[in-house]
Amino acid sequence: MKKHPYTRIGVWLDQSKAYLVGFKKGEARLLEIIDSPYNRQFREDGEVSDHTRFGPAAPYTSNNENRKHNIAKNELKEYFRLLEDKLDGYEDIFLIGPGTAKERLRKRLAGSHAFEATRIHTKTSDKLSDNQLLALVREFFQTR
C-alpha cells in the first residue's frame, strides 16, 4: 500500500481522460490528469473496411472487426490498470463521470484485495470545468 499526502481522492473519468483531485483539510487540489491509451477512431494505414465483399448486410463480417474490438478492450484494460495503480493507498475514492467508465472502474476496484478497506463512492456527472470539479469534490468530502 502506497502512502500519499492526501487520504481522500476524487476522480472524474471517462474513456479518454481522468482527472485526479486530492482532498485534505477542507481543500481540494487537482493532482494529475491521466490520458487514456484508448483511441475510439482507431484505423491503421491501408486498412480496408470491416465488411465482406458481399456488402455490410452479409451474415458474416471480416476478422478485422474482431481485431479492432480486442485492441479497444485491451487499451481500456490497460487504462483501468493504470488508474488502479494510481488509486492504491487512498482511504476514500469518489468516482465521478458520464457513461459507464466509473462503474467499470468501481467494479474492478471492489474486486481487488488491495481496495478491501477503501470506501468507493460514485456519482454521474457531465463534463465539469476544473473549478466545478474542485467544488464538487470539496462539497462531497466535507459532508462525509
N, C-alpha and C positions, 0 to 999 in steps of 0.2 A: 504494500500500500504506500502510495506517494504522499508526502506532506506538502500542503500548499498554504500560502499566506491567507487564502480565503477558504472557508469551510462550506460555503454555500455558493452555488453557481446556477445561473440562468442560461439556457441555450435556445436561441431562435435558430431553427434549421428548416431547410427544405432539401431537395435532392441536389442542389447545386452549391449551397453555401451554408456555413454555420457560424453564428456569432456567439462567442462565449463571454458572459458578463459575470464578474465576481461580485459578491455581496459580503460586506463586513462592517459592523458598527454603524448601520444605517446609511451606508454609502455604497452605491453600485458603480462599477467601473468596467469598461469594455477591455477585456484581456486579450482577445485574439479573434481573428477571422480566418476560418479554415475553408479553403476551396475544395470542392469535391472533384475526384477524377472522372465522375460520371458525365458523359457527353451525350445529350439526348439526340443530337443530329449527327451521329457518327456515320461517316462514309469514307471509305478508302478510295484512293485514286484508282481509276479504271474499273471500279466496281459496277456491276450490272444490276438491274432491278431484281426484286425478290420473287418475281413471277416466273412461271414456266413459259415455254414458248407458245402454249395454248391460251394464254391470257390469264388475267387475275381471277377469273371465276372458276378456273380448273380446280378439281378436288385436291390436288397436291401442289405444294409450293416447293421452292428450291430449299436446299440446306442453308442458303445464305441467311434466311430469316432466323433459323435456329442459332446460327453462329452469332448473329447480332444480339439476339436475346441473351445468350450466355455471356457475351462481352459486357453488356449492360448490367447483368446480375452480378458478375464478379467485381465490376467497378463500384457498385453500391455496397457490396460486402466489404470491400477494402475501405470505403469511406466510413462505414459504421465501425469497423475495427479501429480506424484512426481516432474517431470520436470516443470510442470506449477507452482507449489508452489515455486520451486527454482528460477524461472524466474520472479516472481512477483516483481515489483518495478523498473525494468530497463527501460530506455528510448528507447534504440536501441537493437534489438536482431538480430544476424546474425546466421542463421541455416545452417550448412554445413554437408554433408554426402552422402553416396551412398544410393541407394534404395529409398523407399517411406516413411521412418520414419520421415524425416524432413518435408515433405509435410503434412503428417498426423498431426504432432505437430503444424505446421503453421496454418492449418485449425482450429484446436482445440483452439489455442490462439486467432485467429481472431474472433472466435465466442464467446469469453468470454468478459464480460463487464470490467473486470479488466485490459484488454490489449487494450482498445479502443484508448488510446493516445500513445501506443507503436508502433514504426516503426519496422516491421519484414521483414527481407531480407533472401533469400535462395540462396544456390549455391550447385551444385552437385560436389562431390569430392570423390576420393577414400581414402583409409586409409592413414593417414599422420603421420609422426613422430611428437613428441612433438614440436621440433624446427620449422618444416614446418607449423604446426598448429598455433603457435605463430606468425610466419611471415605472414601467410595468414590473420589472424585477424588484425594484426597491419597495414598491407597494405590496407585492406578493409576500416577500420575506419579512416585512415589518409587521404584517398581520399574523404571522406564524409564531 
